[in-house]
Amino acid sequence: MAPKWRELADKLAERIRSGEYAPGQQLPHIRVLVDEGEGSKATVHAAYKALEAEGLVTSSRGHGTRVRPQSPLKRLGIERYDKAKWRDGDEVAFIADRVASGRAYRRGDQTQTVALIEAPAVVAAAHGLPEGAPVYARARLVREGEQPTHTLTSYYRPEHVEGTRLVDPTPGPAGRGGGYRVLYDAGYEIDHMTEELFARVATPEESKLLQLPAGEPVVEMHRTTYTAEGAVVEFAIGIHAASRFAWRYDFQVPDSARDEKLKP
């Protein structure tokens, strides 16, 4: 005969799989299930820990136990930066990901703080500046509903963004078309970029901010954005909850040998 906590875990798992408990929904507090006769506090706690180990729920201090979304967001690669989206339309990068994932979005899902800071070493190196040089840091927290999905901090040279909407901390993207449209209107049209990805353990501060369960890793992204002339107009660091994204890149396979033969 299965222990009581296992029986309760199986019952709750069935409710999750049937949709009775929807993705992102908070499960009843332990005391509620105890009062309903589902078992002792230790029994309910063990059942919740089993569901967390099986990847069905996440638990965090202050936010309770919630059903884990089983379908991660599609984090587009190249397509999210299509100029037709932000230059000619109003579909900024995080919104493009939501549209591609068939998910709802609100412009207020992105909040930010803006500050003029001394450039850390990695930021200074990306911009070709001396360490400690002044840069603007535009730090965003992006949510899906009540759940944070990632943070993204963009660093800019003051001469590129001073007096623009990129230094305005109002929640939501920086106006129609977002930050890349602001740079475009200021005369800095983006041309190409590089992205580097690193998987690592979350820091305690990141776990708290992103409401991560114990042991959940993050994917750290470094993005450097250039103009056609090679000037760096943005360096960004993103911290993504690993389980909340599926990364997708669709690109033309290069053939440098063929291209070399075709040169005049």
C-alpha positions in Angstrom: 0.0 0.0 0.0 1.4 3.4 -1.0 2.1 5.9 1.8 -0.4 8.6 2.5 1.7 11.4 1.0 2.1 9.4 -2.3 -1.6 8.9 -2.6 -2.2 12.6 -2.1 0.6 13.5 -4.6 -1.0 11.2 -7.2 -4.4 12.8 -6.6 -3.1 16.3 -7.0 -1.0 15.3 -10.1 -4.2 14.0 -11.7 -5.9 17.3 -11.0 -3.0 19.2 -12.6 -2.9 17.0 -15.7 -6.7 17.2 -16.1 -6.5 21.0 -16.0 -8.5 21.4 -12.8 -5.4 23.2 -11.5 -4.3 25.4 -14.4 -0.7 26.4 -15.2 0.4 29.2 -12.9 -2.4 28.5 -10.4 -1.5 28.3 -6.8 -2.3 25.0 -5.0 -4.2 25.2 -1.7 -2.2 26.1 1.3 -1.0 23.2 3.4 -3.4 24.1 6.2 -6.4 24.0 3.9 -5.7 20.4 2.9 -5.0 19.4 6.5 -8.4 20.9 7.5 -10.0 19.0 4.6 -8.7 15.7 6.0 -6.1 15.0 3.3 -3.5 14.2 6.0 -1.2 15.8 8.5 1.0 18.9 7.8 4.0 16.6 7.2 1.9 14.4 4.7 0.8 17.4 2.6 4.3 18.9 2.7 5.8 15.6 1.5 3.2 15.4 -1.3 4.1 18.9 -2.5 7.8 18.1 -2.4 7.1 15.1 -4.6 5.2 17.1 -7.1 8.0 19.6 -7.2 10.6 16.8 -7.8 8.4 15.5 -10.6 8.4 19.0 -12.3 4.7 19.6 -11.9 4.9 22.5 -9.5 7.3 25.1 -8.2 7.5 26.4 -4.7 9.0 29.6 -3.4 8.9 31.4 -0.1 6.2 34.0 -0.1 4.6 32.8 -3.3 3.4 29.3 -2.3 3.2 26.3 -4.6 2.1 26.9 -8.1 1.5 24.6 -11.1 4.5 24.8 -13.4 3.6 25.9 -17.0 4.3 22.8 -19.1 4.7 24.7 -22.4 7.8 27.1 -22.2 7.8 30.3 -24.1 9.5 30.2 -27.5 12.4 32.6 -27.2 13.0 33.4 -30.9 16.5 33.9 -32.2 16.8 35.9 -35.4 13.1 36.5 -36.1 12.5 38.4 -32.9 14.7 41.2 -34.3 13.1 41.5 -37.7 13.0 45.2 -38.6 9.5 44.8 -39.9 8.4 44.1 -36.3 9.9 47.2 -34.6 10.7 49.7 -37.3 7.5 49.3 -39.3 5.3 47.9 -36.6 5.0 47.8 -32.8 6.1 44.3 -32.0 9.1 44.6 -29.6 11.2 41.5 -28.9 9.4 40.1 -25.8 6.0 40.7 -27.5 7.3 38.8 -30.6 8.1 35.8 -28.4 4.6 35.9 -26.8 3.0 36.1 -30.2 5.1 33.2 -31.5 4.1 31.2 -28.4 0.4 31.9 -28.8 0.4 33.6 -25.4 -1.3 36.7 -24.2 0.7 39.8 -23.3 0.4 43.2 -21.8 2.8 46.1 -22.4 3.0 46.5 -18.6 4.4 42.9 -18.4 7.8 44.8 -18.7 8.9 47.2 -16.0 12.2 48.9 -15.7 14.6 51.1 -13.8 17.1 53.4 -15.4 20.3 54.7 -13.9 23.6 56.4 -15.0 26.3 54.1 -13.5 30.0 53.4 -13.8 30.5 50.7 -16.4 31.5 47.3 -14.9 34.4 45.5 -16.7 32.3 43.3 -19.0 30.2 46.3 -20.1 33.1 48.6 -20.6 34.9 45.9 -22.7 31.8 45.4 -24.9 31.5 49.2 -25.6 35.3 49.8 -25.9 35.3 52.1 -22.9 37.5 52.4 -19.9 36.2 50.6 -16.9 34.2 53.0 -14.7 33.1 55.2 -17.7 29.5 56.5 -17.4 26.9 54.4 -19.1 23.1 54.2 -18.8 21.8 50.9 -17.4 18.2 50.1 -18.4 17.1 47.1 -16.2 13.9 45.3 -17.1 11.9 42.7 -15.3 9.6 40.8 -17.6 6.6 38.8 -16.4 4.0 36.5 -17.8 1.0 37.2 -15.7 2.2 37.2 -12.1 5.3 35.1 -12.8 8.6 36.7 -13.8 10.2 35.1 -16.8 13.5 37.0 -17.1 15.5 40.1 -16.5 17.3 42.1 -19.2 19.6 45.0 -18.6 20.8 47.0 -21.5 23.8 49.3 -21.3 24.1 52.4 -23.5 26.7 55.2 -24.1 25.1 58.4 -22.9 25.7 60.2 -26.2 23.5 57.6 -27.9 20.5 57.8 -25.7 20.6 61.0 -23.7 17.2 62.8 -23.9 15.4 59.8 -25.5 12.8 57.4 -24.2 15.5 54.9 -23.4 16.2 56.8 -20.2 12.6 57.1 -19.2 11.7 54.5 -16.5 7.9 54.4 -17.4 6.7 50.7 -17.4 6.5 49.0 -20.7 8.6 49.2 -23.9 10.2 52.6 -24.8 7.3 53.7 -27.0 6.2 52.4 -30.4 8.7 49.8 -31.6 10.7 49.8 -28.4 14.4 50.5 -27.9 15.6 49.6 -31.4 13.1 52.1 -32.8 14.4 54.8 -30.5 18.0 54.1 -31.6 16.8 54.1 -35.3 15.1 57.5 -34.9 18.3 58.8 -33.3 20.3 57.8 -36.3 21.7 54.5 -35.0 20.1 51.8 -37.1 21.0 48.3 -35.9 22.6 46.0 -38.4 23.9 42.9 -36.7 24.4 41.4 -33.3 26.0 38.6 -31.4 24.5 36.5 -28.6 26.3 34.3 -26.1 24.5 31.9 -23.8 25.7 30.5 -20.5 23.9 28.1 -18.3 24.6 28.3 -14.5 23.2 28.1 -11.0 21.0 31.1 -10.0 22.3 33.4 -7.3 20.1 33.8 -4.2 19.1 37.3 -5.4 18.1 35.9 -8.9 16.1 33.1 -7.3 14.1 35.6 -5.2 13.5 38.0 -8.1 12.5 35.3 -10.6 10.6 33.2 -8.0 12.7 30.1 -8.8 12.4 26.8 -7.0 15.4 25.5 -5.3 18.1 24.2 -7.7 16.6 25.8 -10.8 19.3 27.0 -13.2 19.3 30.1 -15.3 20.5 30.9 -18.8 22.6 34.1 -18.9 22.6 35.8 -22.3 25.1 38.5 -23.5 23.9 40.4 -26.5 26.0 43.0 -28.4 24.3 45.1 -31.0 26.1 46.9 -33.8 25.4 49.4 -36.5 26.5 48.7 -40.1 29.7 50.7 -39.4 30.5 48.5 -36.4 29.6 50.8 -33.6 28.2 49.1 -30.5 24.9 50.8 -29.6 23.7 48.3 -27.0 25.2 45.7 -24.7 22.7 43.6 -22.8 22.7 40.9 -20.2 19.6 38.8 -19.7 18.9 36.3 -17.0 16.3 33.7 -18.0 14.6 31.1 -15.9 15.8 27.9 -17.7 12.5 26.0 -17.6 10.4 28.9 -18.8 12.0 29.2 -22.3 12.7 27.1 -25.4 15.4 28.8 -27.5 15.0 28.7 -31.3 17.4 29.8 -34.0 16.6 29.7 -37.7 19.4 30.9 -40.0 21.0 30.4 -43.4 23.9 27.9 -43.2 27.1 29.8 -44.3 29.3 28.4 -47.1 32.4 30.6 -46.8 34.4 28.4 -49.3 31.8 29.0 -52.0 31.5 32.7 -51.2 35.3 33.0 -51.5 35.3 31.4 -55.0 32.6 33.9 -56.1 34.6 36.9 -55.2 35.8 38.9 -58.2 
